[in-house]
Amino acid sequence: MKTVVFDLDGTLADTSGDLIAAANACFRDMGEGNLLDAAQDAGTALKGGRAMLRLGMERIGRSHDDALIDQYYPVLLQAYAQDIDTHTVLYPGAMDAVEALKIGGYRVAICTNKPEGLAHTLLTRLGVRDLFGAMLGADSLDVRKPDPEHLFETARRAGGDPAQCCLVGDTNTDRKTAAAAGVPCILVTFGPSGEDMAALSPEALLEDYAHLPVLVPTLIGAP
């Protein structure tokens, strides 16, 4: 079976607002106030918790304080878990595309570097967890993206052939994962870092989810 594997943050959903809010909760706890801006720093938010903490620390001249970043990372995760879907929205047409791929005979799955528990909670809150045949997070295996085994195992658990999948993502991590796996990569251009995607030379760029069901067969063939 052929499988379309999706990243989550910045690919299926814009989670940046809730991630920024969790990081700012950490900075307020440090006595520094809100150091990140939801609009300006959305791209950093989608690179993960430590990236947000480091950016905020740079703004107060403490970017090399790894111990403090490590200390506050679990605090950030806890704050995020408590308020995970206030600002998060699915990108327009994302679930329509997922449904169309399933109807067309493809397996669909999620491979994310968000912790599995948080990803499961978010997808459940958004009402879409059951649409995906598998969902693996950063802590589901001993490895994570860009290690190709994270992608391969996601495809397997969805009932697919790892050699016959493609990865839809929004970062260089996704590009590296697909390249290491030897499978096509589709990078979305509607996220906060969309203008940077072409420079990563993916097999395809996606400007609108309406185009995905037509694009996938050109990359991995019909099911």
VOBA-1610 file (N, C-alpha, C; in pm, whole numbers, padded with zeros to 5 digits, always signed):
BEGIN
Met+00083-00120+00000Met+00000+00000+00000Met+00087+00125+00000Lys+00041+00224-00073Lys+00114+00351-00080Lys+00059+00445+00026Thr+00151+00520+00087Thr+00115+00600+00204Thr+00160+00744+00187Val+00072+00836+00225Val+00106+00978+00232Val+00122+01012+00380Val+00244+01049+00417Val+00275+01078+00557Val+00288+01229+00573Phe+00221+01281+00675Phe+00219+01425+00699Phe+00296+01460+00826Asp+00369+01569+00819Asp+00412+01637+00940Asp+00287+01702+01001Leu+00296+01749+01125Leu+00180+01810+01191Leu+00193+01961+01201Asp+00283+02009+01285Asp+00296+02153+01310Asp+00345+02225+01185Gly+00267+02322+01138Gly+00307+02398+01022Gly+00274+02332+00890Thr+00223+02209+00896Thr+00187+02136+00775Thr+00037+02110+00770Leu-00014+02038+00868Leu-00158+02017+00876Leu-00227+02128+00954Ala-00158+02182+01053Ala-00219+02282+01139Ala-00120+02393+01174Asp-00173+02512+01188Asp-00093+02624+01239Asp-00105+02622+01391Thr-00003+02570+01455Thr-00001+02557+01602Thr+00080+02667+01668Ser+00128+02762+01588Ser+00227+02858+01639Ser+00173+02944+01753Gly+00047+02983+01748Gly-00007+03071+01851Gly-00003+03010+01990Asp-00043+02883+01999Asp-00041+02816+02130Asp+00101+02785+02176Leu+00190+02756+02082Leu+00330+02731+02117Leu+00395+02858+02170Ile+00371+02971+02103Ile+00426+03099+02148Ile+00373+03133+02287Ala+00245+03109+02310Ala+00186+03138+02441Ala+00253+03056+02551Ala+00286+02930+02522Ala+00352+02845+02621Ala+00493+02894+02650Ala+00564+02936+02545Ala+00699+02988+02565Ala+00696+03116+02647Asn+00600+03203+02617Asn+00591+03328+02692Asn+00554+03304+02838Ala+00482+03198+02866Ala+00454+03163+03006Ala+00584+03133+03079Cys+00677+03068+03010Cys+00809+03041+03070Cys+00885+03171+03095Phe+00884+03260+02998Phe+00959+03385+03013Phe+00899+03472+03124Arg+00768+03469+03137Arg+00706+03543+03248Arg+00747+03484+03381Asp+00758+03352+03386Asp+00801+03286+03508Asp+00944+03325+03545Met+01025+03355+03443Met+01162+03400+03466Met+01166+03547+03509Gly+01052+03615+03500Gly+01047+03757+03532Gly+01081+03846+03416Glu+01077+03790+03292Glu+01119+03866+03174Glu+01002+03918+03091Gly+00880+03879+03124Gly+00765+03919+03044Gly+00757+03839+02914Asn+00669+03880+02825Asn+00653+03811+02697Asn+00765+03853+02601Leu+00848+03758+02564Leu+00962+03787+02478Leu+00938+03753+02332Leu+00833+03675+02304Leu+00805+03634+02167Leu+00672+03693+02120Asp+00664+03714+01991Asp+00545+03771+01929Asp+00480+03665+01839Ala+00349+03648+01852Ala+00279+03541+01781Ala+00295+03552+01630Ala+00293+03673+01576Ala+00306+03689+01431Ala+00452+03686+01387Gln+00535+03762+01452Gln+00675+03774+01411Gln+00752+03644+01427Asp+00721+03566+01530Asp+00803+03450+01564Asp+00736+03317+01534Ala+00633+03318+01449Ala+00561+03194+01418Ala+00653+03089+01357Gly+00744+03131+01271Gly+00835+03036+01207Gly+00921+02964+01307Thr+00971+03035+01408Thr+01052+02972+01513Thr+00967+02877+01596Ala+00843+02915+01623Ala+00755+02830+01703Ala+00743+02691+01642Leu+00736+02684+01510Leu+00716+02556+01444Leu+00845+02475+01433Lys+00954+02529+01486Lys+01080+02452+01494Lys+01094+02383+01628Gly+01001+02410+01721Gly+01002+02337+01847Gly+01025+02423+01969Gly+01003+02361+02085Gly+01009+02432+02212Gly+01145+02491+02244Arg+01249+02413+02222Arg+01383+02464+02255Arg+01422+02580+02164Ala+01378+02576+02038Ala+01407+02687+01947Ala+01342+02815+01996Met+01220+02805+02047Met+01152+02923+02100Met+01222+02975+02225Leu+01258+02884+02314Leu+01326+02926+02436Leu+01458+02994+02403Arg+01531+02938+02307Arg+01660+02996+02272Arg+01644+03135+02211Leu+01541+03152+02127Leu+01519+03283+02067Leu+01487+03387+02174Gly+01402+03351+02268Gly+01371+03445+02375Gly+01492+03477+02459Met+01575+03377+02485Met+01695+03399+02565Met+01795+03488+02490Glu+01797+03475+02357Glu+01883+03564+02278Glu+01844+03710+02300Arg+01717+03734+02314Arg+01668+03872+02327Arg+01699+03934+02462Ile+01742+03851+02556Ile+01787+03906+02684Ile+01935+03876+02707Gly+02005+03839+02598Gly+02148+03819+02604Gly+02193+03693+02675Arg+02106+03589+02675Arg+02141+03465+02746Arg+02123+03343+02656Ser+02153+03356+02529Ser+02127+03249+02433Ser+02209+03123+02459His+02318+03135+02531His+02404+03019+02556His+02378+02953+02691Asp+02270+02994+02756Asp+02236+02936+02887Asp+02157+02807+02865Asp+02228+02702+02821Asp+02162+02576+02791Asp+02097+02513+02913Ala+02155+02533+03029Ala+02099+02474+03150Ala+01960+02531+03178Leu+01945+02662+03159Leu+01815+02724+03183Leu+01714+02680+03077Ile+01759+02667+02955Ile+01670+02618+02848Ile+01624+02477+02881Asp+01716+02391+02923Asp+01679+02254+02960Asp+01583+02254+03080Gln+01604+02345+03172Gln+01519+02353+03291Gln+01375+02391+03253Tyr+01362+02482+03157Tyr+01229+02533+03124Tyr+01159+02455+03012Tyr+01230+02365+02946Tyr+01165+02289+02839Tyr+01045+02209+02891Pro+01059+02133+03000Pro+00939+02062+03052Pro+00832+02157+03103Val+00872+02274+03151Val+00774+02374+03194Val+00692+02421+03074Leu+00762+02442+02962Leu+00695+02482+02839Leu+00596+02374+02794Leu+00639+02248+02796Leu+00551+02140+02754Leu+00427+02131+02842Gln+00445+02153+02971Gln+00331+02149+03062Gln+00234+02264+03033Ala+00288+02382+03012Ala+00203+02497+02981Ala+00129+02475+02849Tyr+00198+02417+02753Tyr+00137+02391+02622Tyr+00026+02286+02634Ala+00052+02182+02712Ala-00048+02076+02729Ala-00176+02128+02792Gln-00163+02227+02878Gln-00279+02281+02947Gln-00363+02373+02859Asp-00305+02420+02751Asp-00376+02516+02664Asp-00332+02492+02520Ile-00366+02376+02467Ile-00306+02328+02343Ile-00382+02366+02217Asp-00508+02407+02232Asp-00588+02429+02111Asp-00668+02559+02113Thr-00620+02657+02187Thr-00690+02785+02192Thr-00679+02861+02060His-00559+02865+02004His-00535+02941+01881His-00509+02853+01760Thr-00489+02724+01780Thr-00451+02634+01672Thr-00567+02611+01574Val-00534+02614+01445Val-00634+02588+01341Val-00573+02497+01236Leu-00658+02412+01180Leu-00617+02331+01066Leu-00608+02421+00943Tyr-00511+02394+00858Tyr-00498+02474+00737Tyr-00617+02445+00644Pro-00663+02546+00571Pro-00778+02529+00483Pro-00759+02413+00385Gly-00859+02327+00379Gly-00857+02217+00284Gly-00776+02097+00324Ala-00707+02103+00438Ala-00619+01992+00476Ala-00695+01862+00492Met-00804+01864+00567Met-00878+01741+00592Met-00955+01695+00469Asp-00996+01788+00384Asp-01059+01748+00258Asp-00959+01669+00173Ala-00835+01715+00172Ala-00731+01644+00096Ala-00704+01507+00155Val-00698+01499+00288Val-00677+01370+00354Val-00788+01272+00317Glu-00912+01319+00325Glu-01026+01234+00291Glu-01020+01189+00145Ala-00983+01280+00055Ala-00975+01246-00086Ala-00867+01141-00112Leu-00754+01153-00043Leu-00648+01053-00059Leu-00693+00917-00009Lys-00764+00915+00102Lys-00814+00788+00155Lys-00914+00725+00059Ile-01004+00805+00008Ile-01102+00754-00088Ile-01031+00701-00213Gly-00921+00766-00249Gly-00843+00724-00365Gly-00761+00598-00343Gly-00756+00548-00219Gly-00686+00423-00193Gly-00552+00435-00123Tyr-00512+00557-00086Tyr-00386+00576-00016Tyr-00407+00561+00135Arg-00303+00511+00203Arg-00300+00519+00349Arg-00250+00658+00386Val-00296+00710+00498Val-00250+00840+00545Val-00206+00829+00691Ala-00100+00902+00726Ala-00042+00891+00860Ala+00028+01022+00895Ile+00065+01034+01021Ile+00135+01153+01069Ile+00267+01112+01134Cys+00374+01182+01097Cys+00506+01163+01157Cys+00553+01301+01203Thr+00554+01322+01334Thr+00583+01454+01389Thr+00692+01447+01494Asn+00765+01555+01510Asn+00862+01565+01619Asn+00802+01631+01743Lys+00669+01645+01744Lys+00599+01683+01867Lys+00586+01556+01952Pro+00600+01565+02085Pro+00581+01446+02168Pro+00448+01377+02136Glu+00449+01245+02134Glu+00333+01170+02089Glu+00206+01204+02168Gly+00219+01213+02300Gly+00102+01242+02382Gly+00038+01375+02347Leu+00122+01477+02327Leu+00069+01608+02291Leu+00005+01606+02152Ala+00068+01535+02059Ala+00012+01526+01924Ala-00123+01455+01927His-00131+01348+02004His-00258+01275+02015His-00367+01364+02075Thr-00331+01435+02181Thr-00429+01525+02245Thr-00477+01631+02149Leu-00384+01693+02077Leu-00422+01799+01985Leu-00511+01747+01873Leu-00472+01639+01811Leu-00551+01584+01700Leu-00689+01541+01748Thr-00697+01488+01869Thr-00826+01449+01925Thr-00914+01571+01950Arg-00854+01677+02006Arg-00929+01800+02031Arg-00979+01861+01900Leu-00898+01849+01796Leu-00936+01903+01666Leu-01036+01812+01593Gly-01058+01692+01648Gly-01155+01600+01592Gly-01110+01525+01469Val-00977+01508+01451Val-00928+01446+01327Val-00836+01327+01351Arg-00813+01288+01476Arg-00718+01179+01502Arg-00757+01052+01429Asp-00886+01020+01424Asp-00929+00893+01367Asp-00918+00888+01215Leu-00886+01000+01152Leu-00871+00999+01007Leu-00738+00939+00963Phe-00643+00925+01057Phe-00509+00881+01022Phe-00483+00739+01072Gly-00425+00658+00983Gly-00401+00519+01017Gly-00292+00498+01120Ala-00204+00596+01134Ala-00097+00589+01234Ala-00051+00730+01266Met+00005+00745+01387Met+00060+00874+01426Met+00178+00847+01520Leu+00296+00885+01477Leu+00416+00869+01559Leu+00471+01005+01594Gly+00513+01019+01720Gly+00570+01143+01768Gly+00719+01132+01794Ala+00775+01236+01853Ala+00919+01242+01876Ala+00968+01132+01967Asp+00881+01088+02060Asp+00921+00989+02159Asp+00859+00852+02134Ser+00805+00829+02015Ser+00744+00700+01984Ser+00848+00590+01963Leu+00965+00629+01912Leu+01074+00537+01884Leu+01200+00588+01952Asp+01309+00515+01933Asp+01438+00561+01984Asp+01499+00666+01892Val+01443+00683+01774Val+01490+00783+01677Val+01373+00872+01639Arg+01406+00986+01577Arg+01301+01075+01526Arg+01353+01144+01402Lys+01265+01214+01331Lys+01310+01286+01211Lys+01428+01376+01246Pro+01530+01381+01160Pro+01537+01335+01022Pro+01584+01191+01002Asp+01588+01110+01106Asp+01621+00969+01087Asp+01510+00905+01004Pro+01543+00840+00894Pro+01438+00787+00806Pro+01354+00677+00870Glu+01407+00611+00973Glu+01331+00503+01036Glu+01203+00555+01100His+01204+00680+01144His+01082+00740+01199His+00972+00743+01092Leu+01009+00782+00972Leu+00916+00785+00859Leu+00876+00644+00818Phe+00974+00555+00806Phe+00946+00419+00763Phe+00848+00350+00858Glu+00871+00362+00988Glu+00785+00295+01084Glu+00644+00354+01085Thr+00635+00484+01060Thr+00502+00545+01048Thr+00425+00482+00933Ala+00490+00467+00818Ala+00425+00404+00703Ala+00386+00260+00734Arg+00474+00187+00800Arg+00443+00047+00834Arg+00320+00038+00923Arg+00315+00123+01025Arg+00204+00116+01119Arg+00072+00158+01056Ala+00081+00232+00948Ala-00040+00268+00874Ala-00082+00158+00778Gly+00000+00052+00771Gly-00029-00058+00680Gly+00030-00039+00542Gly+00125+00052+00530Gly+00183+00080+00400Gly+00322+00024+00381Asp+00372+00035+00260Asp+00507-00005+00224Asp+00597+00117+00240Pro+00698+00111+00329Pro+00784+00229+00350Pro+00852+00280+00224Ala+00876+00192+00128Ala+00942+00233+00005Ala+00847+00304-00091Gln+00717+00300-00060Gln+00618+00361-00148Gln+00537+00467-00072Cys+00610+00562-00016Cys+00543+00669+00056Cys+00600+00803+00012Cys+00534+00909+00051Cys+00589+01044+00035Cys+00563+01118+00165Leu+00641+01222+00187Leu+00632+01300+00310Leu+00591+01443+00277Val+00483+01488+00341Val+00437+01626+00326Val+00480+01702+00451Gly+00560+01806+00433Gly+00612+01879+00549Gly+00631+02026+00522Asp+00705+02091+00614Asp+00721+02236+00602Asp+00857+02286+00648Thr+00952+02196+00671Thr+01082+02239+00721Thr+01196+02162+00654Asn+01316+02208+00679Asn+01433+02137+00629Asn+01446+02000+00694Thr+01395+01985+00815Thr+01395+01853+00879Thr+01315+01754+00797Asp+01200+01796+00749Asp+01119+01708+00665Asp+01190+01677+00534Arg+01254+01779+00477Arg+01327+01757+00351Arg+01439+01656+00372Lys+01513+01671+00481Lys+01623+01579+00509Lys+01572+01438+00536Thr+01459+01427+00602Thr+01402+01296+00632Thr+01368+01222+00504Ala+01297+01290+00414Ala+01259+01227+00289Ala+01381+01190+00205Ala+01480+01279+00203Ala+01601+01250+00126Ala+01673+01127+00181Ala+01682+01119+00313Ala+01748+01004+00375Ala+01671+00875+00349Ala+01539+00887+00337Ala+01454+00770+00313Ala+01446+00733+00165Gly+01489+00826+00079Gly+01482+00800-00063Gly+01340+00806-00119Val+01258+00891-00059Val+01119+00904-00104Val+01089+01050-00136Pro+00986+01078-00214Pro+00956+01217-00250Pro+00912+01301-00131Cys+00944+01429-00140Cys+00906+01525-00036Cys+00822+01636-00099Ile+00712+01668-00034Ile+00627+01780-00073Ile+00633+01881+00040Leu+00674+02003+00011Leu+00681+02107+00114Leu+00573+02212+00089Val+00500+02245+00195Val+00392+02343+00182Val+00450+02484+00186Thr+00387+02573+00112Thr+00436+02710+00102Thr+00347+02810+00173Phe+00242+02763+00241Phe+00148+02856+00305Phe+00177+02876+00453Gly+00280+02811+00506Gly+00316+02828+00646Gly+00403+02951+00667Pro+00443+02975+00792Pro+00523+03094+00824Pro+00655+03103+00750Ser+00713+02988+00712Ser+00841+02989+00641Ser+00825+02947+00495Gly+00705+02966+00442Gly+00676+02918+00308Gly+00767+02970+00200Glu+00812+03094+00215Glu+00896+03152+00111Glu+01034+03087+00104Asp+01070+03011+00208Asp+01202+02946+00212Asp+01200+02805+00154Met+01083+02751+00124Met+01073+02610+00087Met+01135+02577-00048Ala+01123+02667-00145Ala+01176+02638-00279Ala+01326+02613-00275Ala+01396+02684-00187Ala+01542+02671-00179Ala+01584+02533-00131Leu+01492+02457-00070Leu+01524+02323-00020Leu+01511+02217-00129Ser+01466+02257-00247Ser+01456+02169-00365Ser+01381+02039-00338Pro+01259+02049-00286Pro+01180+01927-00271Pro+01131+01878-00407Glu+01077+01759-00408Glu+01021+01708-00534Glu+00900+01789-00578Ala+00830+01850-00482Ala+00715+01933-00517Ala+00688+02035-00407Leu+00630+02146-00449Leu+00582+02249-00357Leu+00430+02248-00360Leu+00368+02275-00247Leu+00223+02273-00237Leu+00173+02408-00188Glu+00101+02477-00274Glu+00047+02608-00239Glu-00095+02600-00183Asp-00165+02492-00213Asp-00306+02479-00175Asp-00337+02330-00160Tyr-00400+02291-00049Tyr-00431+02150-00027Tyr-00522+02092-00134Ala-00596+02176-00204Ala-00682+02126-00310Ala-00603+02054-00420His-00474+02088-00432His-00390+02029-00537His-00328+01896-00495Leu-00331+01863-00366Leu-00256+01747-00319Leu-00305+01614-00377Pro-00435+01587-00383Pro-00478+01457-00437Pro-00438+01435-00582Val-00417+01542-00656Val-00371+01530-00795Val-00219+01517-00800Leu-00152+01582-00707Leu-00005+01582-00705Leu+00053+01449-00662Val-00004+01387-00562Val+00053+01265-00505Val+00073+01154-00610Pro-00025+01124-00696Pro-00002+01017-00793Pro+00112+01043-00890Thr+00144+01172-00913Thr+00256+01202-01002Thr+00390+01170-00939Leu+00392+01158-00805Leu+00517+01133-00732Leu+00534+00987-00692Ile+00426+00923-00649Ile+00439+00782-00603Ile+00345+00688-00677Gly+00276+00736-00778Gly+00189+00651-00855Gly+00053+00630-00789Ala-00036+00569-00864Ala-00168+00540-00811Ala-00161+00420-00719Pro-00254+00412-00624Pro-00253+00296-00533Pro-00286+00166-00604
//
